[in-house]
Amino acid sequence: MTGATTDERRTAAPGHRAPAAGRHSPTARERAPAAGRRTTAAGRLRALGHAELVLLARNRTAVFVALLVPLAMVLAMKTTLERIDLGGTGLTVTGLALTGGIGMVLMQVVYMNLVSAYVARREDLVLKRLRTGEVTDWEILTGTALPSVALALAQTVLVVLAGAAVFDVGAPERPDLFLAGLLSGSVLLAALAAVTSVATRTVQTSQITTLPLFLVSMIGSGLFVPLEVLPDRVASVCELLPMTGVMTLVRAGWLGGSDGADLLTAGLVALAWTVFAVFAVRRWFRWEPRR
């Protein structure tokens, strides 16, 4: 046995089980293709989105805010809007409240929820670790945003169904404009959430840093108060706010009534803000905790 090789001695050792006939352990060369196999962008986004969905479901506060607060705001604003004269706008209180509710869903579910998510992942070093793998920066940001955007779109469908079944508002007159408003609003607010996270140190302070855009949009972007009832100079300024273009497209898509010039202006305003937000994310977004 002194001249036996290492493999021979291992085979002869008590308790050693010889490999089954026709089978062998994979060598490093055989394992290399599997280890070097690259994933696809769709697969990476699906994995990130699933992980974020699980985390969102575990956050009861975020789920409560996302599901119930927009509905409560619609009911509260419907009572308030009954005191406003909408005579020259061609809008009804119910229609205005429902379209404003969609704006609230976008603001709270996409924007405010995503600011907290980006800050939490950054402070927990999740973003930093993800950048060491195959996932690109935009895939990380998009994958984090997917569950919030999907939840907002699902709530929008429920609002539309409620409008048709309970409030007799009817289906969207221009589904193409309605969908364009939803998608542009989702992309814009997801990008603005990433920008806002730059100035947000903790998850708790996100409730403060998101308030300016939330209040300005609710008051001046036509969520519940039509720009037509505001003074001309004030309305001209409000037309340039980030959410104004989105809300114009959503309202025109569901209720109709806007002319081509207004829709073109709304689309350009939404596009301009989206381009600015994307540039700001590329320039200033923080991937590591603030020290």
Contacts in CASP RR format, 6 or more apart in sequence:
PFRMAT RR
TARGET T0000
AUTHOR 0000-0000-0000
METHOD contacts of the structure
MODEL  1
MTGATTDERRTAAPGHRAPAAGRHSPTARERAPAAGRRTTAAGRLRALGH
AELVLLARNRTAVFVALLVPLAMVLAMKTTLERIDLGGTGLTVTGLALTG
GIGMVLMQVVYMNLVSAYVARREDLVLKRLRTGEVTDWEILTGTALPSVA
LALAQTVLVVLAGAAVFDVGAPERPDLFLAGLLSGSVLLAALAAVTSVAT
RTVQTSQITTLPLFLVSMIGSGLFVPLEVLPDRVASVCELLPMTGVMTLV
RAGWLGGSDGADLLTAGLVALAWTVFAVFAVRRWFRWEPRR
1 9 0 8 1.000
1 12 0 8 1.000
4 12 0 8 1.000
10 16 0 8 1.000
11 18 0 8 1.000
19 25 0 8 1.000
38 134 0 8 1.000
39 134 0 8 1.000
41 136 0 8 1.000
41 139 0 8 1.000
44 134 0 8 1.000
44 135 0 8 1.000
44 139 0 8 1.000
45 139 0 8 1.000
45 142 0 8 1.000
45 143 0 8 1.000
45 146 0 8 1.000
48 130 0 8 1.000
48 135 0 8 1.000
48 139 0 8 1.000
48 140 0 8 1.000
48 142 0 8 1.000
48 143 0 8 1.000
48 144 0 8 1.000
48 146 0 8 1.000
49 143 0 8 1.000
49 144 0 8 1.000
49 146 0 8 1.000
49 147 0 8 1.000
52 117 0 8 1.000
52 143 0 8 1.000
52 144 0 8 1.000
52 146 0 8 1.000
52 147 0 8 1.000
52 148 0 8 1.000
53 146 0 8 1.000
53 147 0 8 1.000
53 150 0 8 1.000
55 117 0 8 1.000
56 62 0 8 1.000
56 63 0 8 1.000
56 113 0 8 1.000
56 117 0 8 1.000
56 147 0 8 1.000
56 148 0 8 1.000
56 151 0 8 1.000
57 63 0 8 1.000
62 113 0 8 1.000
62 116 0 8 1.000
65 108 0 8 1.000
65 112 0 8 1.000
65 113 0 8 1.000
66 108 0 8 1.000
66 109 0 8 1.000
66 113 0 8 1.000
66 148 0 8 1.000
66 151 0 8 1.000
66 155 0 8 1.000
67 155 0 8 1.000
69 104 0 8 1.000
69 108 0 8 1.000
70 101 0 8 1.000
70 104 0 8 1.000
70 105 0 8 1.000
70 108 0 8 1.000
70 109 0 8 1.000
70 155 0 8 1.000
73 101 0 8 1.000
73 104 0 8 1.000
74 97 0 8 1.000
74 98 0 8 1.000
74 100 0 8 1.000
74 101 0 8 1.000
74 104 0 8 1.000
74 159 0 8 1.000
77 97 0 8 1.000
77 100 0 8 1.000
77 101 0 8 1.000
77 224 0 8 1.000
78 93 0 8 1.000
78 94 0 8 1.000
78 97 0 8 1.000
80 224 0 8 1.000
81 93 0 8 1.000
81 96 0 8 1.000
81 97 0 8 1.000
81 224 0 8 1.000
82 93 0 8 1.000
84 93 0 8 1.000
84 225 0 8 1.000
84 229 0 8 1.000
85 229 0 8 1.000
86 92 0 8 1.000
86 93 0 8 1.000
86 96 0 8 1.000
86 226 0 8 1.000
86 229 0 8 1.000
88 228 0 8 1.000
89 226 0 8 1.000
89 228 0 8 1.000
89 229 0 8 1.000
90 257 0 8 1.000
91 226 0 8 1.000
91 251 0 8 1.000
91 255 0 8 1.000
94 163 0 8 1.000
94 167 0 8 1.000
94 169 0 8 1.000
95 167 0 8 1.000
95 169 0 8 1.000
95 254 0 8 1.000
95 255 0 8 1.000
96 224 0 8 1.000
96 226 0 8 1.000
97 224 0 8 1.000
98 159 0 8 1.000
98 162 0 8 1.000
98 163 0 8 1.000
98 167 0 8 1.000
98 169 0 8 1.000
98 254 0 8 1.000
99 223 0 8 1.000
99 247 0 8 1.000
99 250 0 8 1.000
99 251 0 8 1.000
99 254 0 8 1.000
99 255 0 8 1.000
100 222 0 8 1.000
100 223 0 8 1.000
100 224 0 8 1.000
100 247 0 8 1.000
101 159 0 8 1.000
101 223 0 8 1.000
102 156 0 8 1.000
102 159 0 8 1.000
102 182 0 8 1.000
102 250 0 8 1.000
103 217 0 8 1.000
103 223 0 8 1.000
103 243 0 8 1.000
103 246 0 8 1.000
103 247 0 8 1.000
103 250 0 8 1.000
104 218 0 8 1.000
104 223 0 8 1.000
105 152 0 8 1.000
105 155 0 8 1.000
105 156 0 8 1.000
105 159 0 8 1.000
106 152 0 8 1.000
106 182 0 8 1.000
106 185 0 8 1.000
106 186 0 8 1.000
106 189 0 8 1.000
106 243 0 8 1.000
106 246 0 8 1.000
107 189 0 8 1.000
107 213 0 8 1.000
107 214 0 8 1.000
107 217 0 8 1.000
107 218 0 8 1.000
107 223 0 8 1.000
107 243 0 8 1.000
108 214 0 8 1.000
109 148 0 8 1.000
109 151 0 8 1.000
109 152 0 8 1.000
109 155 0 8 1.000
110 145 0 8 1.000
110 148 0 8 1.000
110 149 0 8 1.000
110 152 0 8 1.000
110 185 0 8 1.000
110 186 0 8 1.000
110 189 0 8 1.000
110 190 0 8 1.000
110 193 0 8 1.000
111 189 0 8 1.000
111 190 0 8 1.000
111 192 0 8 1.000
111 193 0 8 1.000
111 196 0 8 1.000
111 210 0 8 1.000
111 213 0 8 1.000
111 214 0 8 1.000
112 193 0 8 1.000
112 206 0 8 1.000
112 210 0 8 1.000
112 214 0 8 1.000
113 148 0 8 1.000
114 144 0 8 1.000
114 145 0 8 1.000
114 148 0 8 1.000
114 189 0 8 1.000
114 190 0 8 1.000
114 193 0 8 1.000
114 194 0 8 1.000
115 193 0 8 1.000
115 196 0 8 1.000
115 197 0 8 1.000
115 200 0 8 1.000
115 206 0 8 1.000
115 209 0 8 1.000
115 210 0 8 1.000
116 203 0 8 1.000
116 206 0 8 1.000
117 144 0 8 1.000
117 148 0 8 1.000
118 127 0 8 1.000
118 141 0 8 1.000
118 144 0 8 1.000
118 193 0 8 1.000
118 194 0 8 1.000
118 197 0 8 1.000
119 197 0 8 1.000
119 200 0 8 1.000
119 201 0 8 1.000
119 202 0 8 1.000
119 203 0 8 1.000
119 206 0 8 1.000
120 203 0 8 1.000
121 127 0 8 1.000
121 144 0 8 1.000
122 128 0 8 1.000
122 197 0 8 1.000
122 286 0 8 1.000
122 287 0 8 1.000
122 288 0 8 1.000
122 289 0 8 1.000
123 202 0 8 1.000
123 203 0 8 1.000
123 289 0 8 1.000
123 290 0 8 1.000
125 288 0 8 1.000
125 289 0 8 1.000
127 140 0 8 1.000
127 287 0 8 1.000
127 288 0 8 1.000
128 287 0 8 1.000
128 288 0 8 1.000
130 140 0 8 1.000
131 137 0 8 1.000
131 140 0 8 1.000
131 287 0 8 1.000
137 287 0 8 1.000
141 190 0 8 1.000
141 194 0 8 1.000
141 281 0 8 1.000
141 285 0 8 1.000
142 190 0 8 1.000
145 190 0 8 1.000
145 193 0 8 1.000
148 190 0 8 1.000
149 186 0 8 1.000
149 190 0 8 1.000
152 186 0 8 1.000
153 182 0 8 1.000
153 186 0 8 1.000
156 182 0 8 1.000
160 171 0 8 1.000
160 172 0 8 1.000
160 254 0 8 1.000
163 169 0 8 1.000
163 170 0 8 1.000
164 170 0 8 1.000
164 171 0 8 1.000
169 254 0 8 1.000
169 255 0 8 1.000
172 178 0 8 1.000
172 253 0 8 1.000
172 254 0 8 1.000
173 253 0 8 1.000
173 254 0 8 1.000
173 255 0 8 1.000
173 256 0 8 1.000
174 252 0 8 1.000
174 253 0 8 1.000
174 254 0 8 1.000
174 256 0 8 1.000
175 253 0 8 1.000
176 253 0 8 1.000
177 249 0 8 1.000
177 250 0 8 1.000
177 252 0 8 1.000
177 253 0 8 1.000
177 263 0 8 1.000
178 249 0 8 1.000
178 250 0 8 1.000
178 253 0 8 1.000
178 254 0 8 1.000
180 249 0 8 1.000
181 245 0 8 1.000
181 246 0 8 1.000
181 249 0 8 1.000
181 250 0 8 1.000
181 253 0 8 1.000
181 270 0 8 1.000
182 250 0 8 1.000
184 246 0 8 1.000
184 249 0 8 1.000
184 267 0 8 1.000
184 270 0 8 1.000
184 271 0 8 1.000
184 274 0 8 1.000
185 243 0 8 1.000
185 246 0 8 1.000
185 270 0 8 1.000
187 274 0 8 1.000
188 242 0 8 1.000
188 243 0 8 1.000
188 246 0 8 1.000
188 270 0 8 1.000
188 273 0 8 1.000
188 274 0 8 1.000
188 277 0 8 1.000
189 243 0 8 1.000
191 274 0 8 1.000
191 277 0 8 1.000
191 278 0 8 1.000
191 280 0 8 1.000
191 281 0 8 1.000
192 213 0 8 1.000
192 242 0 8 1.000
192 273 0 8 1.000
192 277 0 8 1.000
194 277 0 8 1.000
194 281 0 8 1.000
194 285 0 8 1.000
195 277 0 8 1.000
195 280 0 8 1.000
195 281 0 8 1.000
195 284 0 8 1.000
195 285 0 8 1.000
196 206 0 8 1.000
196 209 0 8 1.000
196 210 0 8 1.000
196 213 0 8 1.000
197 206 0 8 1.000
197 285 0 8 1.000
197 286 0 8 1.000
198 284 0 8 1.000
198 285 0 8 1.000
198 286 0 8 1.000
199 209 0 8 1.000
200 206 0 8 1.000
200 209 0 8 1.000
201 290 0 8 1.000
213 242 0 8 1.000
216 241 0 8 1.000
217 223 0 8 1.000
217 241 0 8 1.000
217 242 0 8 1.000
217 243 0 8 1.000
218 224 0 8 1.000
219 225 0 8 1.000
220 227 0 8 1.000
220 230 0 8 1.000
220 238 0 8 1.000
220 241 0 8 1.000
220 244 0 8 1.000
221 238 0 8 1.000
221 241 0 8 1.000
221 242 0 8 1.000
221 243 0 8 1.000
221 244 0 8 1.000
221 245 0 8 1.000
221 246 0 8 1.000
221 247 0 8 1.000
222 238 0 8 1.000
222 243 0 8 1.000
222 244 0 8 1.000
222 247 0 8 1.000
223 243 0 8 1.000
223 247 0 8 1.000
227 235 0 8 1.000
227 238 0 8 1.000
227 239 0 8 1.000
227 244 0 8 1.000
228 235 0 8 1.000
230 238 0 8 1.000
238 244 0 8 1.000
239 245 0 8 1.000
239 265 0 8 1.000
239 269 0 8 1.000
240 269 0 8 1.000
242 270 0 8 1.000
242 273 0 8 1.000
244 266 0 8 1.000
244 269 0 8 1.000
245 265 0 8 1.000
245 266 0 8 1.000
245 267 0 8 1.000
245 269 0 8 1.000
245 270 0 8 1.000
246 266 0 8 1.000
246 270 0 8 1.000
248 258 0 8 1.000
248 262 0 8 1.000
248 263 0 8 1.000
248 265 0 8 1.000
248 266 0 8 1.000
248 267 0 8 1.000
249 263 0 8 1.000
249 266 0 8 1.000
249 267 0 8 1.000
249 270 0 8 1.000
251 258 0 8 1.000
252 258 0 8 1.000
252 262 0 8 1.000
252 263 0 8 1.000
252 266 0 8 1.000
258 266 0 8 1.000
END
